Amino acid sequence: MGFDAIKLAKETEKVVCSGKDRKYYRFRAARFYGGIATADCVGCNLRCIFCWSYNMVRNADMVGRFYSAKDVADKLVEIAKRHGLNKLRISGNEPTICREHLIRVLEELSEQRDKLLFILETNGILLGADESYAAELGRFDFLHVRVSLKGDSEKRFEQITGADGRFFNYQLKALENLVKYGVSCHASVILAEDVDGLRKRLEKIDKSLGDVEVEGLILYPDVRKRLKRAGLL
Ligand code: SF4
């Protein structure tokens, strides 16, 4: 049986959230989405076997430093302006941990944005656990949420993330909640065994969710080793 992803989120919060501030380890312009200003946060409630920021996830107490929501919003806007970009995101680890901070960043951006799009990349667990979180995100019309599904079944999810398989359903619930509150969103999936089956399942939640993005996996040498050890290669 895997670990409790909600309990781990609460424990991680104690390390990476301080009042309305949150830990980050990097700010940059990234090439994804045709160019996007990116703030890389610290701390996650999953332990994905392929995680490309494994070090930050495992050593959240040792890396990064605290930034206020205003600092983060200002830095994102400044990077976007400097590189001529119109998209922003918080990435790296899991942005929905430190809820007050994330909402404050979005509020700051809504005051100063100039036709900017904020893409929230999330594992969705906390949005599935608490409907009011998705409802709160519904206040921001410049937001798009990408829920990154870890596999396409409870069993696969547990193999990939180490968390109990029942939390896969929290990921699906996140999408349901986001649709319910009119938040623009889509699902991506990694290491799926049956994409068509998943698509049908998502369409049952809402027709619009059938357009699933299939994520590729970058096989860095240590990622390959971890996947092989877990029998996922
Ligand atoms: S959800 Fe993302 S940041 Fe968290 S462990 Fe998985 S890949 Fe890493």
Boltz pocket constraint, residues with backbone or C-beta under 6 A from the ligand:
constraints:
  - pocket:
      binder: B
      contacts: [[A, 44], [A, 45], [A, 46], [A, 47], [A, 48], [A, 50], [A, 51], [A, 52], [A, 53], [A, 54], [A, 57], [A, 92], [A, 93], [A, 94], [A, 123]]
      max_distance: 6.0
